[in-house]
Amino acid sequence: MLGNENFLRGPRWLVIIGVLSTLAWAGTRLHFEDINDILEAILILGGFWSVYRYGNGIGRSPLFWLLWIALGIQLASWGLSQLTHPEWAEDHPHLGRLARPLLFLLIAWWLGGNINRTLVFWAIAACSVLASPWLSGGGTSELMLALKGIRIDFDLRNAQHTGLFFGTVLLGLLCLRQRFLLPNRYRWLLRLTWAASVLFTGFVIVATQTRGIWLGLVLAAIVLLIIDLLHVIRARNWRLLAVPLSLATVVVVLSASYGGDIISKRLQAERETVQAIFSGNVDKVPYSSIGIRFHTWRAAWDFFTERPMLGWGGNGRSLAIEHTEWLPPEIRTGFGHLHNSYLELLVNYGLVGLLFYAALLLCLLRASQAAVASGAMPRDFHAFFLTFLAFWSVINCFESYFLFWTGVFTFSVVCAGIVTLTWVPGSASEKRATSFRASPTSVP
């Protein structure tokens, strides 16, 4: 597992420590915070030194430049807040809010462009999610509550964040399914594990009763179906649609049989709120789950228009709620964020912050496309990344995942496994290509 690095260099002892710390980090972040803090410090400090000393130009890549830009944006926004509203400004700049999501750069370094190591890294992170009921939640008793229609979260902050974790795992299982389904020595064990994991993640996603997660998965499923359809057209073999269509049928049937009432009730619960919003009667929108979001978004937009370029600083999201007088007192004191990553970026860091985020996604998309075209990245990895971005883009409209540790962890795990393959040297690209690029039975 430590061999065949494509770009990872340095003393062997340093490589071993960095790789093992990174793999252990993936398995401890959700449930063993104290241990994880130590591991994260090791992989960050060792990663920066290794990239600087042995990176051979990787540290000058566009994504690393975005890391320094993120630090500059936060310093500039904080400095402006000290000049314009010092009584509301933070005492010191919190540089991790924009920079921390780029932790994936150092994780990608330790993964070393190695496909097998990346799969192990993803598998460890996924197993930590799947084990959540017994590591942080109520175990079997909490799962039994879900069968009774009670919303569950396994103590992973709240149900929205539990849905984020399990939704991402489900996408990985679906996009990488050929690695479980292709004939091999342990095919029956792998297939049974894969099927059980898909059913369990689907069950939990319904049980979290999070509408934003459901909507994100619908868009991700459409993207995956389009990818599969394009692959079928290229291969001219319509039988390849059998697996995705069978999966879709099973998901629909199981969702309807177990979660039909839950889904229906959750979708119907906010009917009056949605009708009031679309009718334009904003003052009559009740302070329900969606209503609270709507009213705090109105407040945030008003604050953004006053400081459109660099925003209000790192605490802009809470200022927008606390200092909007027409919001009810219980909302002003009970909510510290906006349940929307895009609005939080605008209020905290202005248009510059949102442009930074857009540039980050664009760089990731371009780099991944180039890697899959060169053969350095398997096509099922690319499909996973595209479906995850569709899912991620939707759910961040309803919760500030990008600025919470839960979202940072998920974003880092997925993007690290993608970015590490974008740094593979061109001369090694064909060596890194696997059967998933050449096989006519592979997924895209």
N, C-alpha and C positions, 0 to 999 in steps of 0.2 A: 504493500500500500504506500510505502514511502519512496518507491522507485519510480522511474520513468517520468520525472518532472520535465516539463517542456520549458519552463523559464525559472522555476524556483531554484535559487542558488544560495550558497552560504555554507558555513560549517555544518557537518552532519548533526551534531548535537543541537544546534540552533533550529535546524529544520525539523528534527524530531519533536522538540519542545513546542515549536509553533504549530505544527500539524496536530499533535495530540491535544494541545490547549484549544484549538479551534473546534475539533470534533467534540471535545467535552463541553465546550461552551454551548454548542447546539443542543446538547441534552440536558443542560442544567438551568437554562435561562428561565424557564417557566416555573420551576418548582424549588430550586436551590439557589436563591439569590446571592447569599453570602459567598458561596463557592464560585458562583458565576462571576462576581465582581473581580475576584482574583484572576480567573482565567481570562477575562476580558482585558484586564490590564496587561497581562503577559502577551496576548496576541496583538494588542495595539502597539505597545512599546517595541516589542520584537519586530512587528510588522513594519513600522515606520523605519526602524534602523535597517532592516533587511532590504526594503525597497530603495532606500537612499544608497546603501552600500553595494547591493548586488542586483538592483532592479534593471540595469541595462536599458534605461529610457522609459520604463513603465511609469515612474513617478512624474514624467512630463506628459503623460497622456491626457486627453481632454477631461476625463472624469476626475483625475487628480486636480486639475486646474479648477474644476467646479468646487472641490473641497475648499480651496483657498478663497474662492469667490464667496462661498457661503459664510466663511468667517468674516470677510470684508463687509458683506451686506448686514450682518448682525451688529458689527461695530459701528457702521454708519447709521443704522436705525437707532441704536442706543444713544449715540452721540447727538443725533437730532432731537431725540426725546429729552435729553438733558438740557438742550437749548430752549425748546419750545414749551415743555410742560414738566419742569424738574420736580414739581411736587407729586407727580404721578409716575415718574420714571423709576426704573429699577436702579438699585444702588450700584450694581455692576452688570456688565453684559453677560448673558447666559449663552455661550457660544455653541452649546450642544444641540440647541433646538433645530437648527438647519444642518449642522455638520454631522450630527450623530447618525442620521439615516445613511450617510456615506460610509458607515462602518464596513459595508460590504466590500469596499476596496481592499482592505487589509485581510479580510477573510478570503477573498478571491486570490490574494497573493499566496496564502498558505495552502489553498487547494491546488495551486501549482499547475493549472490547466489539465489536470488528471481526471478523466471521466469517471473512473471507478471510485476515486476518492470523493468526488462530488456526489455520486450516488450514495455513498456511505454517509456523508454529511447530511444530505437530505433525509435519508432513512432514520438517522438518529433524531433529528428534529421532529420528524413525523411521529416516531414512536413516543417521544415525550408528550406530544399532543394527545395521542390515542390513549396514553396511560393517565391522563388528567383526572378522570373520575376517581381513581384510587390513590393518586399522589397529592391532589389538592382538593378534590371534591368529596362528595358524600358516598362515593363508591356505588355499589349496587342499589342501595336505598335511594340515592338521588336519581338513578336511572329508572327506578320504579315510579318515582314521582312524575317523570316525563311521560310514562305510559298513561298516567291519569290526567294528562293535559296541563301539568304545572310547568312553568318556565324554569329552566335549569341553566347553570353557568359554570359549575365545577370550581367556583371561587377564582376564576380567571378574570379578574376585575369586574366584568358583568357579562350578560348574555351576548351583547353585541361583539365583544372581543373573543368570546368563545366561538361565536359563529365565524369570525375572521379566521381563527386558527383551523377549525375543522373544514371550512370552505376551501382554504388553500390546500390542505391535505387531500381533499376530494379531487380537486383539479389535478394535482400531481398524480394521483392514482389513475385517473382517466387518461391523461395525456401520455403517461409512461407505461400504459397497460401492456404493450407488446413485450416489455422486459419481463413481465410476469407470465404472459400467455404463450410465448414461443417455446417449442419443445426443448427441454433440457433435462438434466439428471434429476432435478428436484421439482419437475413441472407441477405435480399434483399438490405438493405442499405450497408452492408459490401461488398457484391458482386459488387454492382454498384461502390462503392468507389474504390475497388480493380481494376476493369476493367478500370475505367477512369484513375487511376494512372499509370497503365501499359501502356496504350495508350499514355499518356502525356509524360512519361519518355522516351518511345521509340521515340516519335516525336522529343524531345529535343536532344537525343543522335545522331540522324541523322543530326539534324540542327547544331550541334557543328562541324560537318565535321572533326572529329579527327580520323585518320586512326588507330592510336595505340589503342584507346578505342574500335573501332570496332573489331580489331583483338583480344583484350583481352576478349571481350564478346563472340566471336566465340568459343574460348577455354573454357571459363566458361560454355557456353551452352553445349558443348560436355561433360564436366565433369558432369553437372547436368543430362544430358540424360543417361549417364552411371550409375549414382547413381539410377535414376528412374528405369532403366532396371534391375539392380541387385535386387531392391526391388520387382519388378514384378516377377522375377524368384523365389525369396524366397517365395512370397505369392502365386505363381502359379495362378495368376489372371491377364490375359492379358488385361482385361478391364481397369486396372489401368493406362495403357498407353494412354487412350483416352484423358485425360486432357493435359499432356505434348505435345502430338502430335498435338492436336488442337491449343495449344498455339504457337507451332513452325510454324504451317501453317498460323495463323493470323499474326505473326511477319513477316514472309517472304512476304506475300501478301501486307501488309501495307508498308513495307520497299520498296518493288518494286514500288508500286503505287505512294507513295509520294517521296521517296528518291532515286529512281532508277537513275535518271540523276545526282544527287548530288554525290552519291556513285561512279558511273562510272567515273565522271570527276575527283574526288579526287584520285581515284586509277590510272587513266591514266596520271595524271599530272606529275608524277615522273618516267615515264617509261624510258626515256633516262638516267636519273640519275642511276636508278637501273641497267640498262644494262651496263653502264660504270663501275659501281662498280664490277659487277660479271665478267666482261671481264678482270679485272685486271688493267685497265687504270686509276689508281687512280689520276694522275695529270690532267686528262680530266674530272673528275667528277665536274659538275657545282655546284656553291654555291646556290642551291635551298634549300627548306625546309629539305629534306633528305640529300642533299649534305653538308649543313652546319654541320649537325649532324655528318656525316661521317668524315669530315675533323677535326672537334674538337675532335672526338673520337681518331683519329690517333695521334693528339697532346697529348691527355691525356695518351694514352698508352706509348708514349715515356717518358713522365714524370714519370709514374708509374714505369717503368723499372729502373729508376735511384734511386728510394727510395721504393723498393718493400715491405718491412716489415711494416713500420709505416707511410709511405706516407710523405706528405709535410706539414701536419697540416690542420687546419680547412678551410684555404683559398686556398687549393691546386687546387681546381677546377677552380678558376679564374686565378691562376698563370699559369696553363697549357695553357690557351688561351692567356693571355696577353704576355707571354714570349716565344711564338713559333713564330719565325721570319718569317717563310714561310707563315703564315696565313695573309690574306689581312688586312690592318689597320682597316677597318670598322668592321671586325669580332673580332679583338683583343680588340677593345674598346666597341663594342656593345653587347657582350655576356658575361655574368658572370657565367654561369653554363653550364653543359655538356649534358643536356637532357637525362641523363641515371644515375639512382641511383647506379647501380653496379660499373660503372666507377668512379663515384664521391667518393664512399666509398674507392675504390682502390687508387685513387690519394690523397685523404685527409688522410686516415688512413691505407693504405696498405692492405696486405693480412690479417693482424690481424683484421682490420675493417670489411672486407668481411666475415671472419670466424665468427665474432660476429653476423652479420646479419643472417648467415646461422644457427647458434646455436639458435638464437631467434625463427626463424620459426620452427626449429626442436622441440624445447621445447613446442611451441604452438600446434604443430600437435600431439605430444605424449600425452600432457595433455588433449587435446580435445578428442582423441581417447579413453583414459582411462575413461573419464567422460561419454561418450556416452555408453561405454560398461557396466559401473556400473549402468546406469539408471539415473544419475544425470543430464545429458544433453539430451534434446529431439533430435530426429534424424533430424528433419528439421532444427534445429539450426546448427547441424554439417554439414548438406548439404550446408547451407548458408556459413559457414566458408570455406569449401573446394572450393566452386565455387568462393568465393571472393579471396582466395589465388591464384587460377589460373588466374583470371582477374588481380589482383595486380601484380603478377610476370611478366606478359607480358607487361603491360603498363609502368612499371618502366624501361623497356628497351628503352623507347622513351621520357621519361620525368623524372625529378628527384623528383618524388612525395614524396619519403621517407624523403627527406631533406627540403621539403616545408611545410608550416603550413597547406596547404590544405590536403596533404597526411597524415600528423600527425593527423589531426582531423579525417579523414576517418578511418585510421588504428586504432586509439584509440577507436572510437565508436564501430567498429565491434569487435575488440579483447577484449574490456572490457566486452561485453555481453557474450563472450565465456569463458574467463578466470574466471569470477565470478562463473561459474558453475563447474569449475575444482577444486575449493576450498571447495565444499560442502563436509562435513564429510561423510565418508563411511556409517555410520549407518543411515544417513538420505537419502541415495541415492534413495531407492525405494519410499520414500515418495515424492521425488521431481519429479519422473517420471510421465509423463502425458499420456493422451490417445494417444498422438502422438507416443508413443513407443509401445503400445499394439494394437491399432486399425488396422485391416487389410486394411483399406482404407487410411491409413496415408501415407505421403511421407516419404522417408528414413530419 
